[in-house]
Structure formats: structure tokens, C-alpha cells
Amino acid sequence: MIAESASWLFRSAPYLIFALTWVAAALVPSFASGLMFNWAADVVALVALLGAARALLALAGMDVGTSFGGIGSSREMMIATLAEPAMMLIVVTLAIAAGTTRLAGVADFFIAEAVCRARVARTVASSRWSFVALAENARIPVDNPATHLELTMVHEAMVLEYSGATWP
């Protein structure tokens, strides 16, 4: 069911979010570094694609005009203001050690090189990555996905605005 007050943004947001996430995943060098679009696979582009997908989800949550979606969207953006700069600092730390912001160059550097600055950058980035993963995935103790209370939900409040077909 779609609310009567929903606009085109609410209807097209899942498709746009999927497309942005798919493009971001396609840019990451997973099995080889000499991919066809490695010139576009930049650290800043990757973070921008993921941030745009998150902003679209928050806008879609607020589009219907219910307080439940608005609360979830505002909480998601609050967590984003803490997690996105931390994620950008992590990848910039790795890019500085590698000497390039291209993901293929960063991957090649950390696979091929075993110098001290690579080990220090990996240690710092991996320790900070645990905090970003906690904020992005678990959101403990703020978010409790086992409940449907407005006070404990962050991400699910936006997604619950979408529902399936109704039975006749």
C-alpha cells in the first residue's frame, strides 16, 4: 500500500537506492585491480554514492508526512553525521599511505607493500572501522530491532513506511 500523500520520490526511492548501492559495489576492486571502470573508482566517489543512497532513504521516510518516518529519518541523519566523516577519515588514512585516492591503487599498495606506514595505517583504520561498523549496523544501545516502539527504532522507522499489497 502506498499512502495518498506519497510523491514520486517515495515511489522511486527504492530503485534509486538500489542503483546507487549497486554502482558503489561495482566500483570496489574485489578480485582484480585492473577493472574497466577503475578510473572512476575513487574514495570520494564511493563515499558520495553511499551517502546519497542514505539521504534518499531519509527523504523517502519523510515524504509521506508521518511522524514515525520523520523520527526515523532524523535519527538516521544524526547517526550519519557521526559515521560518514569517520568512514571518510578511515579511507583517507589508507589513501594517504598509498599515495592515491583511486581504490585500485590503494588495494594494490596494501596487497603488494609491507612497509611500516602500511601497517600503521591498517591498524589505525581497522580500529576505527569497528566504531563505524557499530554505528552503521548494530546501533547498540540506541536501536532495538526486536521492538516496534518509536523510541527504540532508528532505521526501521523509515522502512516501515513501505508495505506490501493488501488482501481483498
N, C-alpha and C positions, 0 to 999 in steps of 0.2 A: 504494500500500500504506500502511496505517496501522498503526503499532505497537500491540501489545496493551495496552501501558501508557498509551496516549494517552487523555486525558479529553475531555469535551465542549468544553473550551476549545481544544484542538488542532484539533478538527473545525470549530468555528465562527469561529476567529480570522481566516481569510482573508476571510470575508464581512463581519465586523465592521470589519476594517481597510479594506476597500474602501468600506464605507458611511461611515466616518469621513473618509476621504480625499475622497470624493465630496462630502460636506457641506461640508468645508473649501474645496474648489474652487468650490462653488456660492456660497459667501459672498463670494468675492473679486469686486469690480466690475471686469469686463473690458471691456465695450463701453459701458456706461452706468452712471451712479452712482445713478440713481433706481430701483433694483431692488426687488422686492416684499419681500424679507427684509433690506433694508439696516439695519433697526433691530437685527437680530441679528448683523450683520457687524461684529464688534468685533475689535480687535487681540488682546486677551487670549483671546477665544473661538477665534480662528484658531490661535494657538499651542497652546492647550489641546487642540484637536481633533487636531492633528498629533502632539503629544506623547503623547496617549492611544493613537493608532494605533501609534506606536513602542513604547510599553510593552506593548501587546497582542502585538506581534510578538516581543518579547523573552520574554514569558511563554509564548507558544506554542513558542518554541525550547527553553525549559527544561522544558516539560511532559512530554515523552517520557522524560526522565531520562538521556539520553546525555551523555557529557562533551563531545562535539562541539557540540551545541546549547547547552550551558551556557557553553562558552568563547566562542562567538559572541555569545550574549546578554550576557555580562558585558562584552565588548569594545564592543558596540553601546551599552550604557548608559554606559560610560566616555566614549565619544565624544559621547553625548547630553548628558552633564553639562557638556561644553565648548561644544557647538554651540547648545543650546537657550537658555542665558542670553545668548549673543552675538546670536542671532536676535531675542530679546525686546528687547534693548537697541537693536538697529537699528530695529525698528518703533516702539519707544517714542520714539526720537530723532525719527523722522518725525512721530509723533503729537504730540509737544510743539511742534514747529514749526508743525503745522497747528492746534493748539489743541483737538483732539478725538481720541478713540481709535476712532471709527467709521471703517471703511475707506472708505466713500463720501465722508466729509468730508475724509479725508486725500488721497484721489485728486482730489477737486475742488480742494483747496488747491494741490496741486503742479501741476495742469494749468492753473489759472487765474492763480495768483500767480507773479510773477517777482521777489520781494523777495530781499534778501541772505540772510536767515535760511533761506529755502527752498533756496538754492544751497549754503549751508554744510552744511545737514542732508543734502542729497542727496550731497554729496561725501564726508562722513564715513560715511554709511550705505553708499554703494556701495563704498568702500574696505574696510569691514569685511565686507561681503557676500561679497567674494571669499574671505575666510578661511572663512566658514561654508560656502560652496559647495565649497571644497576638502575640508573635513571631512565634509560630507554626501555628496558624490558620488565623489570620487576616492580619498580616504583614503591618498594617497601620502605617505610610503613604507611605511605600515603594511600596507595591504591590497593584495594582488596577485590579482585575479580570474582570472588565467590559470592559476593552480595550484589544486590541491585539497589543499594542505597545511594542517594545523590551525594552524600557526604564522603563516601569512600571510593568513588569511581572517578577515574581520570579519562582514560582512552575509550572505555566502553560507552560513556555518555554520548559521545559523538556518533558512534557506530550504531547505537540502538535506535537512532532516528530512521535508519533503513530497516525495512522489514520485507517479508515475503508476501506472496499472494494470499488473499483472503479466501476462505472457503465459502461457498454459496449458502 
